[in-house]
Amino acid sequence: MRAILGLWTWRHNPLRRASDRIEGWAGLVTALLLLVLVPVAGVQAASHTRGALLRTVAEQRHDRVRVTATVLGPERGTHFDTDPETGAGRVGEVRVRAVWTGPDGVRRAGLTNAALSAPRRGDTFPVWTDARGRLMPRPLDVASAEAHAFLAGVGAGTAAVVLLEGGRRVLVWRLRRARLVAWEREWRRTGPDWGRAGTGS
């Protein structure tokens, strides 16, 4: 904003330098791009992410089957497990040894998570398996897909802001360095004559 105001202030000033004009226009262009590109980047990223995640939701719902498992006994020494797809355990789930029958009709047993506060032998709970009865993580739901898409949009918009403002700041830094070099050159040329009688005559 300061650069844009500077552009307006210097518009008719005879002391205006080319670097002042460039800095002012850079601020104006950056502001316009922030107003236009940032929302577009956010919406596009959110839209593409949402489409991809909703396809994943449909695929997982098609490939995974919910079946009922029966607790054989709690697993000693561990209370929580991690979801291979999210990297975190679900709150309130405990690790148990259970048995279930897959969609193929084969009875299987193994360790899994159960949303049971105090699991006892014979308790039942739902699990997700593939067509062969192998345990699978809970399918991604639409609400989670929407939330991830929103975060992707926010991230893309933030990245656009950082890139645009970062580019403007780099340009301003280079312009100011160029000004300092020019001032030093002018000082070396005119500085030694300061204070002398008849300077400039």
C-alpha positions in Angstrom: 0.0 0.0 0.0 2.9 2.4 0.8 4.3 1.7 -2.7 0.9 2.5 -4.3 0.6 5.7 -2.4 4.2 6.5 -3.4 3.3 6.1 -7.0 0.5 8.7 -6.6 2.8 11.1 -4.7 5.6 10.9 -7.2 3.5 11.1 -10.3 4.4 14.8 -11.2 7.5 15.2 -9.0 10.6 16.2 -11.0 12.8 14.3 -8.6 10.9 11.0 -9.3 13.3 8.3 -10.4 12.6 5.3 -12.6 13.0 3.0 -9.5 10.3 5.0 -7.7 7.9 4.4 -10.6 8.8 0.7 -10.8 8.3 0.3 -7.0 4.9 2.0 -7.2 3.7 0.0 -10.1 5.0 -3.2 -8.5 2.8 -2.5 -5.5 -0.2 -1.7 -7.6 0.2 -4.8 -9.7 0.8 -7.0 -6.6 -2.4 -5.6 -5.0 -4.5 -6.4 -8.1 -3.0 -9.9 -8.4 -3.8 -10.5 -4.7 -7.4 -9.5 -5.3 -7.8 -11.7 -8.4 -5.3 -14.6 -8.3 -5.5 -15.5 -4.6 -9.3 -16.3 -4.7 -8.9 -18.1 -8.0 -6.0 -20.2 -6.7 -7.9 -21.1 -3.6 -11.1 -22.0 -5.4 -9.3 -24.1 -8.0 -7.2 -26.0 -5.5 -10.3 -26.7 -3.3 -12.3 -27.8 -6.4 -9.6 -30.2 -7.7 -8.9 -31.6 -4.2 -12.6 -32.0 -3.5 -13.1 -33.9 -6.8 -10.2 -36.2 -6.2 -11.2 -36.9 -2.6 -14.9 -37.6 -3.5 -13.7 -40.1 -6.1 -11.6 -41.7 -3.3 -14.7 -41.8 -1.1 -16.7 -43.5 -3.8 -13.9 -46.0 -4.5 -13.5 -46.8 -0.8 -17.2 -47.3 -0.3 -17.3 -49.6 -3.2 -14.2 -51.6 -2.2 -14.8 -51.9 1.6 -17.5 -53.8 3.3 -18.7 -53.2 6.9 -18.9 -56.4 8.9 -19.4 -57.3 12.6 -16.5 -58.5 14.6 -16.6 -60.2 18.0 -14.1 -59.5 20.8 -12.0 -62.4 21.9 -10.2 -60.4 24.5 -8.4 -57.0 25.0 -4.8 -56.8 23.8 -2.5 -56.3 26.8 0.1 -53.5 26.7 -1.5 -51.2 24.2 -4.7 -49.1 24.2 -4.6 -47.3 20.9 -3.5 -48.1 17.4 -2.9 -45.8 14.4 -5.0 -45.6 11.3 -2.6 -46.4 8.4 -4.3 -43.7 6.3 -4.5 -40.9 8.8 -1.5 -41.7 11.0 -3.5 -41.3 14.2 -5.6 -43.4 16.4 -9.3 -42.6 16.9 -10.2 -41.2 20.3 -12.0 -43.8 22.4 -10.8 -46.8 20.5 -8.8 -49.7 22.1 -6.8 -52.5 20.7 -8.5 -55.9 20.9 -8.1 -59.4 19.5 -11.3 -60.2 17.5 -12.9 -62.6 15.1 -15.0 -61.7 12.0 -16.4 -63.2 8.9 -15.5 -61.5 5.6 -17.7 -61.0 2.6 -16.2 -64.2 1.1 -17.6 -66.2 4.0 -14.2 -67.0 5.5 -13.8 -66.6 9.3 -10.7 -64.6 10.3 -9.1 -63.5 13.6 -6.6 -60.8 14.4 -5.9 -57.5 16.2 -7.9 -54.4 15.4 -9.3 -51.3 17.0 -12.7 -51.3 18.7 -14.8 -48.3 19.8 -15.4 -49.9 23.2 -14.5 -48.3 26.5 -14.1 -51.6 28.4 -14.1 -54.5 25.8 -15.1 -57.9 27.1 -15.2 -61.3 25.4 -18.3 -61.6 23.2 -18.8 -57.8 22.7 -19.4 -56.9 19.0 -18.3 -53.9 17.0 -18.1 -53.0 13.3 -15.0 -53.3 11.2 -14.2 -52.7 7.5 -12.7 -55.3 5.3 -12.0 -55.7 1.6 -13.7 -58.4 -0.6 -11.3 -61.0 0.8 -12.1 -60.2 4.4 -8.9 -58.5 5.2 -9.1 -55.5 7.6 -9.1 -52.1 6.0 -9.2 -48.6 7.5 -12.5 -46.9 7.8 -13.5 -45.3 4.5 -13.1 -41.6 4.1 -16.4 -39.8 4.6 -17.8 -36.9 2.6 -17.5 -34.5 5.5 -13.7 -35.2 5.9 -13.2 -34.9 2.2 -14.9 -31.5 2.2 -12.8 -30.4 5.2 -9.6 -31.5 3.4 -10.6 -29.7 0.2 -11.3 -26.5 2.2 -7.8 -26.7 3.8 -6.3 -27.3 0.4 -7.9 -24.1 -0.9 -6.8 -22.1 2.1 -3.2 -23.5 1.7 -3.2 -22.6 -2.0 -4.4 -19.1 -1.4 -1.9 -18.6 1.4 0.9 -19.8 -0.9 -0.2 -17.4 -3.6 0.0 -14.5 -1.1 3.4 -15.5 0.1 4.8 -15.8 -3.5 3.3 -12.5 -4.7 4.3 -10.5 -1.7 7.7 -12.2 -1.5 8.3 -11.4 -5.2 7.4 -7.7 -4.6 9.6 -7.5 -1.6 12.6 -9.0 -3.5 12.0 -6.5 -6.3 11.9 -3.6 -3.8 15.0 -4.8 -2.1 16.9 -4.9 -5.4 15.6 -1.4 -6.3 16.8 0.0 -3.0 20.2 -1.6 -3.4 20.4 -0.1 -6.9 19.5 3.3 -5.4 22.2 3.0 -2.8 24.8 2.2 -5.5 23.6 5.2 -7.5 23.8 7.5 -4.5 27.3 6.3 -3.7 28.3 7.0 -7.3 26.9 10.5 -7.2 28.6 11.1 -3.9 32.0 10.2 -5.3 31.4 12.4 -8.3 30.0 15.5 -6.5 30.9 15.1 -2.8 34.6 16.3 -3.1 33.4 19.7 -4.6 31.0 20.5 -1.7 32.0 23.7 0.2 34.3 25.0 -2.5 33.9 28.4 -3.9 32.5 28.5 -7.3 31.2 24.9 -7.2 29.1 24.2 -10.3 30.3 27.3 -12.2 
